[in-house]
Amino acid sequence: MKDRFTKLLLALSFTLLFAIPAFSLDGTAILKKVDANLQPESFESYRKLINIEPSGAKREFLLYTLKKGNDKIASLFLSPASEKGRATLRLGDNMWLYIPNVGKPVRITSLQSVVGGVFNNADIMRLDYNVEYNVQKIDDEKSEHILELKAKTAAVAYDRLKMWVDKKAVVPTKIECYAATGLLIKTLYFKERKPFDEGIVRPSIIETDSPLYKGYQSILAYANVKKRIVPDEVFTLEFLAKIETIR
Amino acid sequence: MKYLRWNFSLRSKPSGKTRRFVRLLVFVAGLFPASDLFPQEQSQDKPKFEVDLSEFQKEIDKLATKPYSLGGFAEFQPTLLGIDRDSAVSRVRFFNKPQGSLFDQYNFRLRLEGSYKKDWFSMFFKTDTLVRNDFEGWDEDTKLFEAYASAKPNANFILETGKKVMKWGKGYAWNPVSFIAPPKNPEDPEEALEGTTVATADYIRSFDGPLKTLTLTTALIPVYEYVNAKFGEPRRVNFASKLYLLLYDTDIDLMVLTGSSRTTRYGFDFSKNLTTNLEIHGEFAVVNNLDKMAINASGQGFRTQSDALSQLIGLRYLSERETTYILEYYHNGAGYSRSQIKDFISFVDRSYQTFQTTGDDSGLVRASALLDGPYGQPNVGRHYLYFRASQKEAFDILYFTPAVTSIMNLTDGSLTVIPELAYSPMTNLELRFRTPVLLGKDGTEYGEKQNDYRIELRLRYHFGF
C-alpha cells in the first residue's frame, strides 16, 4: 500500500513538474505573439485615421504605410488634399516629417501629432510592443491575460502600458497608456477582427479616447495588410518624398 | 520710434479702405459661427460612429489603379498695410506715388500640382499664379515652380532632371547652407519656393550599426540666359554635392557648391533629438571670396571680396502642454554691418531731400534698384534671433493653432512680432490670421522697413482629383 502511495506521489510530482511550464505565463512570449498577430514584421497597409469631435464632426486621413523589421516604418498621406504628400519616417527613436511645401524633412518627436486628435506620432508610427517594452507583471483573468509593460528607454512615448490580451486569439482587446507620473494618457480599443494576409485574423479597427481630450475620439482602420519586404533604402530621408512612387 | 507712429495711425479715423477691409474680415468671421469653434459636450445618446470597411476598401482599390494625381489650392489673402511714410523703404517705394499711410491689397493665388508614375519612372510639376489688386491696379504673375522627371532604377539610385527645389539645411527660419535654393522668407519659412533647373543623382545606402544611412547627392546646375539666369555668371555649369549621414541618431550633412557662376562654398549641418521633446540643430557655411557691394552715405559704391562665415544654432522644444517653441540664432556672415545699413539709410534720406527740393529722383531710383538687389534680402544684417511659440489645439479646439513669432536684429535691437491664429474649420480649408508689427527706432532695420504693421487674413482651399 505504502509502495503504491509512493509511486502515485512520484507520478503526481512528475506530472506537476512537467505541467508547470504549460501553465506558467511567459509574458515576453505572449507579447511577441501579440505583435506577430497584430501585424507582420514587414508589411504594407492602408490605414484610415478618423478624428471625431464632440459635435460629431469628423475628419478622415488616408495613409499608406510600409514597415520593415523592428525599427523602420514610413507613412504617406494620400488624402485629404490638404495633407496629400505628407510623409513620416521612423528609424528606431528617430522620427521625421516631410511636408511638400516645406520641401525637406524635419525632425519631429514621438509625442507630437502630425494630424491632431488623440493619436500622436508614436501611435501612427508604432513599432512592435516587444521592441519598446518589457513585461513587468502578468495577471490571469478568465478569458484574458493582463500584461503590465514598462518602457525600455525614456525615448518611448508612454512610460507604462496595461494590456488586456484575448487568450484564445492572442491579440489585445484594450491598452491603457500611462505617463511616467502615472497619468492615464489614452486608452486603445482593438476591434473587428478579420482575416488579412495568409488568413491571419487581426483587429481591423483601433479606437482611442483620452481623458486629456474629453469628448474626442480617434479611430484607426486597417485594410490591405500584406507582407511586403522593400529595400532598407526606402526608409531614408531622400526616399521620404518619393514613397508614392513605390506604392 | 516706429511703434509711436503706429499708435497714432490707430487713433486716426478709419479710412474707407480700412472699413472695407474690416467689413471683409467680419464677413469671413460670420461664415464660421462660434459653435463650430468651441467644443461641445458629446451627447450621451449620440450614435456611436461606425467605420464602413467596405467603403474604405473601395477607396483603396480606386487609388491603387490611378497612376496620376492633380491637385493644389486656391487662396484668397486680403491684407491691410499700415505704411510708415517716413521710413527709408517706403520713401524709396512711394516717393512718386500719392499713397496714404494705409492701403489694402487683395491677393488671389492658384497653385497647381500634378504627378504621373509608371514603374520606376515618374514626373511632377507645380505652378504658381498670383493675381494682386491694390492701389496700383491689377497685376498677375505665373511661375513654374517645379517640373522634373525622376527615374529610380533601384532603391539605391535616384536620377532626376528638370526644375526642382533643393532645400538644404536644418534651420527653420534661415538656411545658410542652402546654396542652391533661393532664400526663404523667415516670416513664412514653410512657403514653397521656385526651383532651380538641375540634373541630380542620389546614391543611397542603409547599414546596421551606428551609421544607419548614407546618401550622396550630386547636382549639375547650368546657368544660361533663359536657365537659372539669376543664379550667377551665365554660360557656366556649376557642380554641387551633399553627403548625408544618419550617424549615432544624428542627421549630418556636408555640402559644397563650386563652379564659375558663384564662388565656391562649403557647408555643414546637423540635427539631433536630445530627448523625446527637445531637438537641437545647427548650420555652418563658408563662402569663399564673396563679392559684396555696398554704398556709403553719399551713394558711392564700393565692392569688397572676402570669405564669409555664417552660422545658425537652434532648438525646438515641445512642452507637456503641447506648446512648441523654436529658438534660433543666426549669424549672417554675408550681411551688412550696422554702419553699412546706416549709410544706406542716410543715402536714401539725402536722395529724398534732393527729390523734394529739386525733383531729381536719380538717387531714389538707384536706391530702388539696390532694394531689388543686395539691400532687399529678407535679413540684410549680421546677427538675428528667431523665436516662435505655437500652441496645438488651444482651448481644446481641434485644428486650431495660435502662435507668436518674433525676429530680432540683435545689432540694432529692432524686431518684428507676428501674432497668428491658424484654424482649419473643415476638411481642406485653412484660415490664417496674422498681424505682423514692426518695431524699431529710426535708422534700424525694422524701423526703416516699409510697413508699421500688416493685418492679413489667408483663406486656402485645397483640392485634388
Interface residues (C-beta under 8 A of the other chain):
Chain A: Y46 K48 I50 N51 I52 E53 P54 S55 G56 A57 K58 R59 E60 L62 L78 S79 P80 A81 S82 K84 L91 G92 D93 N94 M95 I99 P100 N101 V102 G103 K104 V106 R107 T109 S110 L111 Q112 S113 G116 G117 A154 A155 V156 A157 E192 K194 S204 I205 Y213 K214 G215 Y216 Q217 I219 A221 A223 N224 V230 P231 D232 E233 V234 F235 T236 L237 E238 F239 K242 E244 T245 R247
Chain B: S35 D36 P39 Q40 E41 Q42 K46 F49 V51 L53 F56 Q57 E59 I60 L63 A64 S69 G71 F73 E113 S115 K117 W120 S122 S150 K152 N154 A155 N156 I158 V165 K167 W168 G169 K170 Y172 A181 P189 E190 E191 A192 L193 D202 I204 R205 S206 K212 T213 T215 T217 Y244 L246 D249 D251 S271 K272 N273 T275 T276 N277 L278 E279 H281 R316 L318 E322 T324 K392 E393 D396 L398 Y399 S424 T427 N428 L429 E430 H462 F463 G464
